């Protein structure tokens, strides 16, 4: 009998396949990141047994604990939460991807603290694509300046851009916002001769619009693991 996580994964994977077919995308070029924050190790292992290999975490201490506990070499760990300066070493030493770099100080610390025996740390720059005061992320007018600084840092491989746009229910509005990020990536590549290949955008409620706009990584938690019960102190 399939686990709940396995059934949910099948449903999400089918949504990705349908969206890819509808919008002329190759589904094999769209990575599903199972966002496992606040979920127990057993839930992650159930998803792993169902074939899932990319997992996303938001809280540093929780992520490090899970990585140590599970200790499977073929899991790809993505850190997608806000980054405090005093937690960069733990991130640099333990994960494969960081999606939420939004200032040079954090990038420099990750670069300095990435162990030399590990592959370069894949990073995405978080863009405040909806220009919300409450959201983290570099603004579009400052993006190229930050991108140039991060691109040069040793120990990091700048792969692309990430965004968490304001919540929209209209498909066209969702797609238009995501398209801004896709245009920003293409403009960076054209202006700098880079080959950024990653757009980390789209979650449970808007992954179809993200795929339509060119997403290469969708971050899905609730539709795989169910609703979350946040602890009173969901600290990093």
Secondary structure, 3 states (H helix, E strand, C coil): CCCHHHHHHHHHHHHHHHHHHHCCCCHHHCEEEEECCCCCHHHHHHHHHCCCCEEEECCHHHHHHHHHHHCCCCCEEEECCCCCHHHHHHHHHHCCEEEEECCHHHHHHHHHHCCCCCCCEEEEEEECCCCCCCCCCECHHHHHHHHHHHHCCCCEEEEEEECCCCCCCCHHHHHHHHHHHHHHHHHHHHHHCCCCCEEECCCCCCHHHHHHHCCCEEEECHHHHCCCCCCCCCCC
